[in-house]
Amino acid sequence: MGGVTTQDRADRAERVPKQDRSRVTRQRLLQSAVDCLAEHGWAGSTVSVVAERAGVTRGAAQHHFPTREDLFTAAVEYVAEERCTALRALFPQGAAGDRHAVVAALVDLYTGPLFRAALHLWVAASDEDQLRPRVTELEARVGRETHRTAVELLGADESRPGTRETVQGFLDMARGLGLATLLTDDTARRERVVTQWAALLEQALG
């Protein structure tokens, strides 16, 4: 009595692959949404375009994300979190290994497809009332997570006066470098700025 039947085991085996497939489909949609937004901007990025890129039907996409706003805000947040997690894994000892490398990796957050996608979303939100509150809230969450990641990897002690502002100033600078990269290849200048900021942070953070 109360034992697990053969049918129970079969039903459970059936459910797990479905859950796995659903998770994989969701992840494909999120990554495809960021890539599409980075390449085509808000005007050229629709649920149908993302679904086709991800290799799923529009109906499947809307099952996971009922609206266009749901899809693209979730996508930017998901990829941002994945990047922060990857950075933590890349530098398990933080700045104890190489602060210059940590600074360069944090700057890279603002010079790739993720930043370009987020920027298109911000610009669209400035013109669309329906999108603006979603993106404002998203930017606050992503900003907090990025700041936490930077503090952790830089080994910054925010109990010291001025440390929080120093870290935030660095992230604001990194965002500016990301904007410059949108129009031209700013690699050479960026490398010099990264070297200077690594030295400044070494002095400021100890």
N, C-alpha and C positions, 0 to 999 in steps of 0.2 A: 504494500500500500504506500502510495506517495513516491514510488520509484520513478526513475526516468525511463520512458518508453523509447522504443526504436523510432517512433514517429516524432517524439520530442527532440531526439538527437538530430534527426533529419531536418526538422524545422529550424533548429538552431544553426545547423551547418548552412542552410539556405539563407538565413538572415545575415550571417556574418559577411559572406561575399557581397551581398547587396549593400550592406553598410560601407564596405570597403570601396565598392564601385561608386557609391554616392559621394564619399569623401574625395576620391580621385577626380570625379567629375567636377566637384565644387572647386578643388584646387586648380584644375585646368582652366576653368572659367575665370577665376581670380587672376591668374598669371596672364592669361590671354587679354583680359580687360586692361591690365596695366600696360602691356605691350602695345595694344591697339591705341590706347589713349596717348601714349608717348609718341607713337608714329603718326597718328592721324588727327589728334586733338579731339576736343569734345564734339564738335560738329560732325566729324567723320566716324565717331564711335557710337554704334548702336548695339542693342542687345543681339540683334540678328547677326551683325558683323562679328561680334565676339563669339557667339555660339558657333558660327561657321569655322572660325579660327581654332576654337577649342575642339572641334569635331563632334559637337553635340547638336541636338535640335533646339530650336528657339523655345519650344515648350519645356524641354528639360532645363534650359537656362532660367526660364521664368518660374519653374518649380522651386529652384534654389533662391532666386532673386526676383521677386515679383515686379520690381520697377527698375528702370535704368539707374536711378539715383542709388537704390540699394546695391546694385552690382558694382558701380564704380567707386563708391565710398568704401564698401567692404574690401574691394580689391586693393586700393591704396593702403588701407590699414593692414591688411593681411601681409602684403609684400614688405611693408615697413617693419612689421614685427619679425618676419622671417629674416630680414637683413640684420636687425639688431641681435637676434639670436645667433646668427651665423658669425657676427663680429665677436660676440662673447666667446664662442667656441674657438675662434681663430686666435684670440688672446686670452687664454685661461688665467694667465698671471697679470693681465693688464699691462700698465706702463712699466712694470718691473722688468719686462723683457726689452722693450724698445719704444720709448715714447714717440719718437719720430714716426715709426711704423703705425702706431695707434692713431696719431694725428692724421696721417695720410689716409688711413682706412676710414676714419670718420668723415673726412672731406669727400671721399668717394661716394658716401651716401647721397651727396648733393650733386654729383656730376654724372649720374647714370640715368637709365630709363625711368626709374622710380621717381626721381625728382622731376623729370620732364613731364611725367604723367600727372603728378600732384600739381604742378604748376598749371597745366591745362585745366585741371579741375578747379583750382582757385580762381582762375580767370573767368571760367564759366559761371562760377558761383557769384562773382561780383555783378553779373548781369541777370541772374535768374533767382527770383525770390524763393522759389520752391527748393532750390538747391543750397542756398546760402547758409541756413542754419545747420544743415547736415555737415557741410564742409567746415564750418567754423568749429563745430564740436569735434569733428575728425581731426582737424589741425591741432586742437588743444591736446587731444589724447596722444597723437603721434609725437607732438612736440615734447610732452612729458616723458614718454618712453625713450625718445632720442636723448633727452637731457640726462635721464637716469643712466642710460648706457654710457654716455660720455663721461659722467662722473665716475662710474665704476671703472671703466677702462683707463682713464687718466689717473686714477688713484687720488682724486680730489677730495679734500676734507672740507665739506660745506659748512662745518661749524666755525671755520675760520672766516673772519670778515672779508668780504670781497671775492671769496672763492666762487660762489654761485654766479656772480656777475661776470667773472673772468671766463667761466665755462660757457655761459650764454653768449658772451661777446665772441668767443671762438666759433660757436655754432652759427651765429649771425654772419660772421665772416665767411664760413664755409658755404652758407646759402648764397652769398654774393658771388663767390667763385663759381657756383653752379649756374647762376644766371649768366655770367660772362661766357661760360662754355656753350650756352645754347646757340650763340651766333658764330663763334670762331673756335678754332683749336687753341685753347689757352693753356696747354700742358706745360710748356716751359715756364711761363710766369707762375702758374699754380705751384709747381715744384719748389720754386724759390720762396713763395709765400708760405708754403707748408713748412719748409725748413726754418724760416724765421719764427713762425708761430710755435713750432715745437720747442725752440730755444726759449721763447718768451714764457711758455707754459712751464718749462722746466724751472725757470727762475720763480715764477709766481706761485706754483703749486708745491715746489720743493721735491 
